[in-house]
Amino acid sequence: MSTETLDPNHLQTLDEAGLYHLEREIARKYMGGLSWFMIIWPFTNTICWLSLWPLVFLDIMPLGIAFLIAIVNCTLSYLPSHEAQHDIYARKGEKLYWLNQLIGHAALIPLASSYRVLRETHIEHHKHTNDPELDPDFSSNAQNGWGSIMTSIDNFQPGSKSNARYMETLQRLSTPEAKRAIRDQIIITLTYHLFLFSMALSGYALEVLLLWWLPIKLAFTYIRYFLSWRPHFPNPQMGRYKNTRSFSSWLGDISALGMTAHIVHHLHPRIPLDRTPAALRELRPILELRGCDLNDGAKD
C-alpha cells in the first residue's frame, strides 16, 4: 500500500490489522542508517564541556559565560545516550555496536550518570509506561509544570522517590546487567563527589559549583520536565496509543529537546530522534484514528 497520500476516507475502511500494517510501513521509512547529526552531537557536546575547565582555569573564558555553556552541555548530554539505550546507532552483534556503546557512555560524562542504569530503567519505562508500580519514571508525575519542577528539586534530596524507584527497578530485575548498572553508578557517584571535594579543597569551589554541580541540577530539572512530565502527565494513561502524547511549545521543538513528537518514539523507538517530527507529520492521520492525544492545546 502506498504511503505517499493518506486518504482519510480510505483509512476509515481499514481494519485494525490494516491500520497497523500501514503505520509500520510508514515508520520503517524513518528507521535504519546512521544519523550523522546524532553521532556528531554527543562528541561535540562532551568535548565542549571538557574544554570549559582549562579555558576557565587559564583565565581565557570568564566563569559566568562558561557556566551558561555548561548548563547547555549538561542539558544536551542525555539525548544521544538515549538513542544508544535503544541501540539506534547499531544493534548488538553489528559491526558498529561499539560506537553505540561508546556514545551511550561518553555522552553522559557531563551528567555524571551511569549509561547502564539509565538504559535498564528506561527500557522498563517503555515496557510499563505510566504504571504507578512498575514505571521507574512515574515519580515525575505532578499536576502541573511547576509541580514537575518541585518534584525534580525534591529528587535531588537524600532518599528521593526517583532514586528509590530506579534502585527498586534494578533490584527487581536482578539481572547481571542490572547488577553491573548499580556497580557503575556507585563508582561514578564516588568519583564525582571525590572530584568535587578535591577541587573545593584546592580552592576551586566556585568553579566546580558552576561548571558541574549546579549545571547538573538545572539540566536534570529541564530534562525531566520535557522528557518525562510533559509527554506523559498530568493525566497518565496506559495503553500503546494512550500512554504518551505530542504537544506544542512556545519555545519550539528544539528547545523542547525534540520531545513534541515523543509519541512517535514510544510507538516506534527505533526511529532516530531527529526524524520523529517528520514521522509524526506522516503518521498523524492514522494516529488521529487511533484516538491519540496529538496536541492537548496547552503550550509551555
DOROKOL-161383 format. One line per 5 residues: number of its first residue (from 1); their letters; for each residue x, y, z of C-alpha. Coordinates in pm, whole numbers, always signed. Example, Ala and Ser with C-alpha at 12.3 -4.5 7.8 and 13.67 -1.06 7.14 Angstrom:
! DOROKOL-161383
1) AS) +1230:-450:+780 ~ +1367:-106:+714
! end
This chain:
! DOROKOL-161383
1) MSTET) +0:+0:+0 ~ +138:+341:-92 ~ +210:+580:+193 ~ +258:+886:-23 ~ -102:+1001:+22
6) LDPNH) -316:+900:+318 ~ -677:+946:+220 ~ -880:+985:+543 ~ -1182:+826:+376 ~ -976:+525:+274
11) LQTLD) -824:+495:+622 ~ -1176:+469:+763 ~ -1224:+146:+566 ~ -919:-28:+712 ~ -947:-271:+999
16) EAGLY) -706:-280:+1295 ~ -460:-506:+1112 ~ -464:-282:+806 ~ -403:+33:+1006 ~ -119:-127:+1197
21) HLERE) +41:-256:+878 ~ +25:+91:+722 ~ +161:+250:+1039 ~ +457:+10:+1040 ~ +519:+68:+670
26) IARKY) +546:+443:+726 ~ +760:+404:+1038 ~ +1011:+182:+858 ~ +1083:+466:+617 ~ +1242:+660:+902
31) MGGLS) +1441:+373:+1053 ~ +1784:+244:+959 ~ +2101:+412:+850 ~ +2319:+630:+1068 ~ +2204:+977:+1164
36) WFMII) +2527:+1174:+1141 ~ +2373:+1459:+1336 ~ +2315:+1228:+1631 ~ +2673:+1096:+1604 ~ +2839:+1438:+1591
41) WPFTN) +2621:+1575:+1870 ~ +2749:+1369:+2168 ~ +3120:+1402:+2092 ~ +3098:+1774:+2016 ~ +2893:+1835:+2328
46) TICWL) +3121:+1639:+2563 ~ +3441:+1788:+2419 ~ +3292:+2137:+2451 ~ +3211:+2077:+2817 ~ +3554:+1931:+2893
51) SLWPL) +3722:+2229:+2726 ~ +3549:+2470:+2964 ~ +3772:+2361:+3252 ~ +4111:+2463:+3108 ~ +3956:+2772:+2947
56) VFLDI) +3834:+2889:+3288 ~ +4145:+2787:+3483 ~ +4371:+2966:+3234 ~ +4153:+3280:+3250 ~ +4073:+3255:+2880
61) MPLGI) +3696:+3240:+2938 ~ +3501:+3416:+3217 ~ +3342:+3175:+3462 ~ +2998:+3329:+3411 ~ +2999:+3252:+3038
66) AFLIA) +3138:+2903:+3099 ~ +2857:+2843:+3349 ~ +2591:+2919:+3087 ~ +2762:+2694:+2832 ~ +2794:+2416:+3092
71) IVNCT) +2418:+2428:+3154 ~ +2357:+2378:+2781 ~ +2616:+2098:+2761 ~ +2468:+1909:+3055 ~ +2115:+1952:+2920
76) LSYLP) +2214:+1821:+2577 ~ +2412:+1526:+2709 ~ +2126:+1286:+2775 ~ +1957:+1252:+2436 ~ +2244:+1087:+2240
81) SHEAQ) +2277:+834:+2521 ~ +1901:+782:+2498 ~ +1948:+688:+2132 ~ +2214:+435:+2236 ~ +1982:+294:+2502
86) HDIYA) +1758:+183:+2215 ~ +2052:+55:+2005 ~ +1963:+307:+1734 ~ +2327:+358:+1630 ~ +2379:-18:+1598
91) RKGEK) +2238:-336:+1747 ~ +2427:-597:+1943 ~ +2619:-820:+1702 ~ +2654:-549:+1436 ~ +2994:-408:+1343
96) LYWLN) +2923:-62:+1483 ~ +2781:-178:+1814 ~ +3098:-47:+1981 ~ +3002:+301:+1859 ~ +2656:+262:+2009
101) QLIGH) +2809:+175:+2346 ~ +3077:+442:+2328 ~ +2820:+713:+2266 ~ +2599:+574:+2542 ~ +2875:+609:+2800
106) AALIP) +3067:+914:+2671 ~ +2762:+1133:+2619 ~ +2674:+1108:+2988 ~ +3007:+1232:+3127 ~ +2870:+1585:+3188
111) LASSY) +2574:+1436:+3378 ~ +2790:+1203:+3591 ~ +2539:+925:+3525 ~ +2562:+556:+3450 ~ +2463:+453:+3099
116) RVLRE) +2369:+106:+3221 ~ +2141:+244:+3493 ~ +1962:+473:+3252 ~ +1935:+204:+2985 ~ +1794:-66:+3214
121) THIEH) +1543:+166:+3378 ~ +1444:+336:+3053 ~ +1362:+5:+2885 ~ +1141:-72:+3184 ~ +976:+268:+3138
126) HKHTN) +883:+165:+2784 ~ +753:-174:+2895 ~ +541:-30:+3177 ~ +473:+329:+3073 ~ +263:+516:+3333
131) DPELD) +220:+209:+3551 ~ +225:+351:+3906 ~ +401:+42:+4036 ~ +641:-59:+3759 ~ +729:+255:+3563
136) PDFSS) +1052:+391:+3718 ~ +969:+739:+3581 ~ +627:+758:+3743 ~ +779:+962:+4025 ~ +780:+1256:+3780
141) NAQNG) +401:+1271:+3800 ~ +269:+1613:+3903 ~ -46:+1816:+3843 ~ +128:+2100:+3657 ~ +461:+2218:+3523
146) WGSIM) +558:+2396:+3844 ~ +481:+2079:+4037 ~ +711:+1892:+3799 ~ +992:+2135:+3876 ~ +938:+2099:+4250
151) TSIDN) +937:+1721:+4213 ~ +1271:+1739:+4035 ~ +1416:+1952:+4315 ~ +1286:+1702:+4569 ~ +1455:+1423:+4374
156) FQPGS) +1794:+1581:+4447 ~ +1744:+1520:+4819 ~ +1868:+1211:+5003 ~ +1612:+932:+4988 ~ +1436:+1081:+4685
161) KSNAR) +1145:+893:+4529 ~ +1313:+897:+4188 ~ +1637:+740:+4306 ~ +1446:+488:+4513 ~ +1231:+379:+4217
166) YMETL) +1537:+337:+3996 ~ +1707:+123:+4258 ~ +1388:-77:+4315 ~ +1364:-139:+3940 ~ +1722:-264:+3918
171) QRLST) +1678:-485:+4222 ~ +1353:-623:+4080 ~ +1527:-708:+3753 ~ +1820:-864:+3939 ~ +1995:-948:+3610
176) PEAKR) +2374:-941:+3564 ~ +2336:-620:+3363 ~ +2123:-460:+3636 ~ +2385:-551:+3896 ~ +2659:-403:+3678
181) AIRDQ) +2448:-90:+3646 ~ +2433:-49:+4025 ~ +2809:-103:+4047 ~ +2873:+153:+3773 ~ +2662:+421:+3939
186) IIITL) +2832:+368:+4275 ~ +3174:+412:+4113 ~ +3064:+716:+3914 ~ +2899:+881:+4216 ~ +3203:+824:+4440
191) TYHLF) +3439:+955:+4171 ~ +3218:+1259:+4108 ~ +3199:+1356:+4475 ~ +3569:+1291:+4529 ~ +3639:+1531:+4243
196) LFSMA) +3406:+1794:+4388 ~ +3566:+1775:+4733 ~ +3919:+1774:+4593 ~ +3852:+2080:+4380 ~ +3690:+2262:+4671
201) LSGYA) +3985:+2185:+4900 ~ +4220:+2309:+4628 ~ +4048:+2647:+4619 ~ +3824:+2590:+4316 ~ +3489:+2551:+4493
206) LEVLL) +3315:+2820:+4286 ~ +3450:+2679:+3959 ~ +3333:+2324:+4030 ~ +3000:+2458:+4157 ~ +2929:+2648:+3834
211) LWWLP) +3088:+2410:+3584 ~ +2942:+2084:+3710 ~ +2735:+2068:+4030 ~ +2474:+2335:+3953 ~ +2454:+2269:+3575
216) IKLAF) +2369:+1905:+3650 ~ +2083:+2009:+3880 ~ +1942:+2257:+3629 ~ +1985:+2014:+3339 ~ +1805:+1727:+3513
221) TYIRY) +1517:+1957:+3604 ~ +1484:+2064:+3239 ~ +1524:+1709:+3108 ~ +1268:+1562:+3346 ~ +1017:+1829:+3251
226) FLSWR) +1038:+1779:+2875 ~ +1124:+1408:+2857 ~ +915:+1273:+3140 ~ +644:+1507:+3267 ~ +535:+1694:+2955
231) PHFPN) +479:+1388:+2728 ~ +309:+1170:+2996 ~ +149:+1378:+3269 ~ -53:+1524:+3445 ~ -318:+1267:+3345
236) PQMGR) -123:+945:+3286 ~ -294:+673:+3088 ~ -187:+326:+2989 ~ -204:+157:+2652 ~ +1:+171:+2334
241) YKNTR) -179:+471:+2185 ~ -270:+644:+2512 ~ +42:+641:+2730 ~ +206:+945:+2574 ~ +119:+1247:+2362
246) SFSSW) +255:+1504:+2126 ~ +245:+1865:+2234 ~ +339:+2212:+2119 ~ +570:+2454:+2293 ~ +610:+2829:+2279
251) LGDIS) +982:+2763:+2283 ~ +971:+2543:+1975 ~ +1065:+2181:+1913 ~ +1441:+2230:+1953 ~ +1420:+2385:+2299
256) ALGMT) +1172:+2111:+2394 ~ +1456:+1865:+2323 ~ +1266:+1712:+2032 ~ +1001:+1573:+2265 ~ +698:+1735:+2098
261) AHIVH) +684:+1418:+1884 ~ +753:+1187:+2178 ~ +451:+975:+2089 ~ +638:+853:+1781 ~ +931:+744:+1996
266) HLHPR) +708:+530:+2218 ~ +530:+375:+1923 ~ +848:+316:+1721 ~ +1160:+351:+1941 ~ +1396:+265:+1655
271) IPLDR) +1326:+595:+1476 ~ +1614:+840:+1545 ~ +1523:+1149:+1744 ~ +1586:+1395:+1461 ~ +1344:+1206:+1234
276) TPAAL) +1049:+1184:+1474 ~ +887:+1519:+1377 ~ +870:+1417:+1009 ~ +742:+1072:+1105 ~ +470:+1229:+1319
281) RELRP) +353:+1451:+1033 ~ +311:+1147:+808 ~ +160:+925:+1076 ~ -84:+1188:+1203 ~ -395:+1072:+1009
286) ILELR) -350:+718:+1140 ~ -284:+828:+1496 ~ -589:+1053:+1490 ~ -800:+748:+1406 ~ -635:+568:+1697
291) GCDLN) -757:+841:+1930 ~ -407:+959:+2021 ~ -357:+1287:+2202 ~ -170:+1475:+1930 ~ -197:+1820:+2078
296) DGAKD) -365:+1890:+2410 ~ -388:+2259:+2328 ~ -163:+2368:+2612 ~ +162:+2535:+2525 ~ +460:+2567:+2755
! end
